[in-house]
Amino acid sequence: MENTSSKTGADPFARGLVYQGSIALRWQPAEAVPDAQEDARLAESNEHTLRVLLTLDDHGPEAGDETMELSQNLARLEFKLNLTLDMVGELLSYYHDTPAPVSVRLGAEGLAWKTGQALPVQQQGYVEVYLNARYPRPVILAARVQEVKKLPDGFEITALFGNIGAAVRELLQKIIFRHHRRSIALARRARA
């Protein structure tokens, strides 16, 4: 199978940063483009989920902002909360049918992922993206398959997001930025 693509869509990775990594993802085909009510319902749910994910990713104040003893106490408390969240997330993932992680590129306009099965170009659907194993609740985004590339070991599917809402797009950009910043920090530590 050769590359199949639609000329109607733009490159979802042309603007802004891209989240590259291995995350759990599931594609659910849809009969049609979601209506305004469904868009609003999904946007509200996604906005809540993304805000929780950003909060989980927040780090406490920098050293020097507070007294050393208070900072140490807050760090211990944060460690205990993170440990609790990890355990609860693991427990929830045991009872929740979370898909296996796949290689993903995620932008604010769309995403691409590797899979063993091709999808029809222009197929409408919903992509469930699990951005944090500690909070196994997906962000569910309406999307349309833009391109299908044949790879030696499967396919790469590129999908453009539908009307996900400005607030959701902005929160998604913040998560992508934080992931990018963390990747740079890890690369610097590895070189040092």
C-alpha positions in Angstrom: 0.0 0.0 0.0 1.4 3.4 -0.9 1.0 6.6 1.0 -2.6 7.7 0.8 -3.4 11.2 1.8 -6.0 13.9 1.6 -4.9 17.2 0.0 -7.6 19.1 2.0 -5.8 19.2 5.3 -2.8 21.0 6.6 0.2 19.5 8.3 -0.8 19.2 12.0 2.9 19.5 13.0 3.8 22.6 10.9 3.1 25.1 13.8 4.2 24.8 17.4 5.9 22.1 19.4 5.2 18.4 19.0 4.8 15.9 21.8 6.8 12.8 20.8 6.7 9.7 22.9 4.9 6.5 23.7 1.4 6.9 25.1 -1.8 4.8 25.3 -4.2 5.7 22.5 -7.4 4.2 21.0 -9.2 5.1 17.8 -13.0 4.8 17.7 -14.7 5.3 14.3 -17.7 7.6 14.2 -20.7 7.7 11.8 -20.4 11.4 11.2 -18.8 14.7 12.3 -20.0 15.5 15.9 -22.7 18.2 16.2 -22.4 21.4 18.3 -23.8 19.7 21.4 -21.3 16.8 21.2 -18.5 19.3 20.6 -19.4 21.3 23.7 -19.8 18.2 25.9 -16.4 16.8 24.8 -14.7 20.2 25.2 -16.0 20.5 28.8 -14.8 17.0 29.7 -11.5 17.5 27.9 -10.9 20.8 29.5 -11.4 19.3 33.0 -9.1 16.3 32.2 -6.4 18.6 30.8 -6.5 20.9 33.8 -6.2 17.9 36.2 -3.2 16.7 34.1 -1.5 20.1 34.3 -2.1 20.2 38.1 -0.6 16.8 38.5 2.4 18.0 36.5 2.9 21.2 38.6 5.9 21.3 40.8 6.1 23.2 44.1 7.9 26.5 44.6 11.5 26.8 43.8 14.1 26.6 46.6 14.6 30.0 48.2 11.0 31.0 47.7 10.2 29.7 51.3 12.2 28.7 54.3 14.2 25.6 53.9 12.3 23.6 56.5 8.9 24.4 55.0 10.2 23.5 51.5 11.4 20.2 52.8 8.1 19.5 54.5 6.2 20.4 51.3 8.6 18.2 49.3 7.9 15.2 51.6 4.1 15.8 51.4 4.3 16.1 47.6 6.3 12.8 47.4 3.6 11.0 49.5 0.8 12.4 47.4 2.6 11.4 44.2 3.1 7.9 45.6 -0.6 7.7 46.4 -1.5 8.9 42.9 0.8 6.4 41.3 -0.8 3.5 43.3 -4.4 4.7 42.6 -3.5 5.1 38.9 -2.1 1.6 38.8 -5.2 0.2 40.5 -7.5 2.1 38.2 -5.6 1.0 35.1 -6.1 -2.6 36.3 -9.8 -2.2 36.2 -10.0 0.1 33.2 -9.3 -1.2 29.7 -6.4 1.2 28.9 -4.9 0.5 25.5 -1.2 -0.4 25.0 1.2 2.5 24.5 2.2 3.3 20.9 4.6 5.7 19.3 2.9 9.1 18.9 3.5 12.6 17.6 1.0 15.0 19.1 0.4 18.6 18.1 -2.3 21.1 18.8 -3.8 20.5 15.4 -3.6 16.7 15.2 -1.6 13.6 15.8 0.2 10.7 14.2 0.6 7.2 15.6 2.0 3.8 14.6 -0.3 0.9 14.4 -0.6 -2.5 12.8 -3.9 -1.7 11.0 -4.6 0.8 8.3 -7.6 3.1 8.5 -9.6 4.6 5.6 -8.5 8.1 4.7 -11.2 10.7 5.6 -12.7 8.4 8.2 -14.2 10.4 11.1 -13.7 9.2 14.6 -12.6 9.9 18.1 -9.1 9.4 19.4 -8.7 8.6 23.1 -5.3 9.8 24.3 -4.1 8.8 27.8 -1.5 11.5 28.6 -0.6 10.4 32.1 -0.6 6.8 33.6 -1.2 8.4 37.0 -4.6 9.7 35.8 -5.9 7.0 33.5 -8.7 9.2 32.0 -8.4 9.9 28.3 -8.7 13.2 26.5 -11.2 12.3 23.7 -10.8 14.4 20.6 -12.9 14.3 17.4 -10.6 13.8 14.4 -10.5 12.8 10.8 -7.9 10.5 9.2 -5.8 12.7 6.9 -3.0 10.3 5.8 -2.0 6.6 6.0 1.6 5.7 5.4 2.8 2.1 5.0 5.8 1.3 7.2 7.9 -1.8 7.2 6.2 -2.9 10.5 2.7 -1.5 10.1 1.2 1.9 9.3 1.5 5.5 10.5 -1.9 7.2 10.8 -2.1 11.0 10.7 -5.4 12.6 11.9 -6.5 16.2 12.1 -8.6 17.3 15.1 -12.1 18.7 14.5 -13.6 21.4 16.5 -11.9 20.8 19.9 -12.4 24.3 21.2 -9.9 27.1 21.9 -9.5 26.3 25.6 -8.8 22.7 25.0 -6.3 23.6 22.2 -4.5 26.0 24.6 -4.3 23.5 27.4 -3.1 20.8 25.0 -0.3 23.3 23.9 0.7 23.8 27.6 1.0 20.0 28.1 3.0 19.7 24.9 5.3 22.6 26.0 5.9 21.0 29.4 6.7 17.6 27.8 9.1 19.4 25.4 10.8 21.3 28.3 11.1 18.1 30.3 12.7 16.3 27.3 15.3 19.0 26.9 16.1 18.9 30.6 16.5 15.1 30.5 18.7 15.3 27.4 21.0 17.9 29.2 21.3 15.7 32.2 22.2 12.7 30.1 25.0 14.7 28.4 26.3 16.0 31.7 
